[in-house]
């Protein structure tokens, strides 16, 4: 799965000369929290809702309302935007985009194709991917087990479920709490809790959870 398949598009951009109040109004109308700053097709930066709000005057200011409005009308996006922008290509694997966002502690990345901004990939887009990967919207038996981290162990688990008539809806594995272990979480249709327990009881180190979900 690549970023281009999951990005939000067409992309909503903002001009560097846009007054911050106008940008905030656009963010509210379009229900977005960040936007690339583009001029003549060139990416100049990125601005977030937080950047725009932080540029607003303090509520304890001694300025009059007219003075505040005048000063704010003079502040534009280019004065508050982030100029050093991390981007990803449309062909970037989705997990690589997630790693960049997590490591950089940012909520979204402009997506480019041949140097042009064509979309945005955001934390909300990644949440939707996670929901699909974990089968969150499908009814089935959800299982979490602890297994040994050694070659062939996952194959034994999947074969045991298939042989018992189960059909995998989702499957994920994670680092175990101890060296040499893996936590495996999956959802399977066609099997009740008792059948899953029976099929895997000789293969797992521990059943952490089995439930109808």
N, C-alpha and C positions, 0 to 999 in steps of 0.2 A: 504494500500500500504506500502510495506516494503523496506528498503534500498537495500536489495539483488535484488529486481526487477528493480532498477533504477541505480545501481552503474555502473561505467565504469570498464570493465574487458575484457580480462585478465589484471591483474594489471602490470604496468611497474614499476619495482623497480630499485634501484641503490645500489651498494656496498659502504660501508663506506670508502674503500681504493681508490675509483675512484677519479682521479684528477678533480678539479672543471671545467677545460676547457672541459674535456671529457663529464662531466655531462651536461654542457651547450649545447654542440653539440647534445647530445641525446635529451635534452628537445626540441631543435629546430626541430630536425628530427621527433619526435613523436608528436609535437604540444601539449605539456603539460607544466604546470606551477609549478607542485610540484610532488614529488614522495616519497614513503616510502623508508627508508634506511634499508635494510635487509641483514643479514649475517647468513648462515647456517639455514635458515628458521625462524630466530628470528628477530622480529621488534626492531630495535635499535633507530630509530628516523624518522624524516621527513625533507626533504630539499626542499626549494622553489627556483624558479628562482631568486627571490629577494635576498635570502641568497647568492646565487652563484655570482650574480652581485656585491653585496656589498663587497664581498671578493676580487674583482679585484682592481688593484692599481688605485690611483687617476690620472687623466690626467695631473695634475700639478706636478707630482713627478719628482725629479731630477735624478732618476735612468735611466740608458740607457735601450733601448728596450731589449737587451740581458739579462741584470740584471733582468728586470721585468719578462720576459718569464721564466727565471730560477726559480725565487721565486714563481711564480704562479704554475709552474709545481710541486712544492713541497706541495702545499695546496690541501688537499683532502676533500671529502664530510664530513667525520666525524668531521672535525675541524669547520665546519660552520653549521651543521645540528642542528635542535631543538631536544633535547633528550626527553623532556617530551611531549609525544604524546597522544592526545585525539583520541580514536577510537570508532567505533560503530560496533555492531554485524549485521549480515545479516538480522536478524529478528527485528531490531530496526525500529519503525514506521518512515516514511519519514519525518513527521513534527517534530519529536524529533531530528533527525539529523539536520534539518534546525534551530531549536532552539539553539542547541549546537554551530553551526557555527556562528549564529548571535550574541549570547551572548559572544562568545570567539573571535569574529572578525577574523575568519579564513575562508579561501576559499575552504577548502577540508578536508576530514577525511578518513583515512584508514579504510577499512571494513574488519572485521575478522570473521572467522568461526573456532571454536575449537582452537583458539589461533594463527591460520595462517592467513596471509594477503591474501585476495582473490579479493580485488577490491578497488576502490576509489569512494567516493561520493563527487561531487564538486558543486560549485555554478551554473555551467552550467547545470548539471544534474537537479538541483532544478528549474532552470528557465524553462527547458523543461516541468517539471511536472506542473508548474504554467500555462504555455501556454495551456496545455491540460485541466486543471481544469477550466480555464476561456473560453475554446472553442475558443481560439484566431485564429485558422486556419479555422474555419467554418463560413460560411455566414448565418446570422440570424438577428433577431431583438434583440439588446442589451438594457437592461433596468436596471436602477439604481433607487431604491426607498428608502424612509425612512419610517419605520413602528414602531409601538409600540413594545417594548420588553416584551411580555407577552405570556403565554401559549396559543397555538392554532392559533396564528396570522399567522405564516408561513404556517400552514395547510390551512388556508383560502385563502392565496395568491396562493398557488400551485393548490388548487381545482378550483379557479376562472379561472386560466389560462388553466387548463385541460378541464374544462367545455366549454371554448370558442374555443376549438380545437387546443390549443397550445401544442407543444412538447418541453420539456426542453432539451437543449443541454449542458448547464452548469449552476451551481448555487453556489453562495458564499455569506456569510454574514459576516459583520464586525461590530465592535463597533461603535455605533452612536455618533454624536457630542454632544448629551445631554443625561443625565441619563435617563434610561428607553426607549431608542431608539436603533434600529439596522438599519444599511445600508445593503440593499440586492441588489446584482448585479447578473443578470442572462441573458442567451441568450435563445431565444425561436424561434423555427421554426413553420411555419404555421400561423403566425399572423403578421399583419402590426402594425405600431405604433398606429394608431387610435383604433384598436381593443384591444390592450393592455391597453391603457388609459381607454377605456370604461369598461373593465373587472375589473380593479383595483381601479377605482376612489373613491369608497366608503370604501376602505380598507387601503389606504396609507395616511400617514401624508403629504408626499411631493413626487412629481416626480422630481428627480434630473436630469435624462437624459433618453431619448429614442431615439435610432438611428438604422439605418440599418448598420450592421457591418459585 
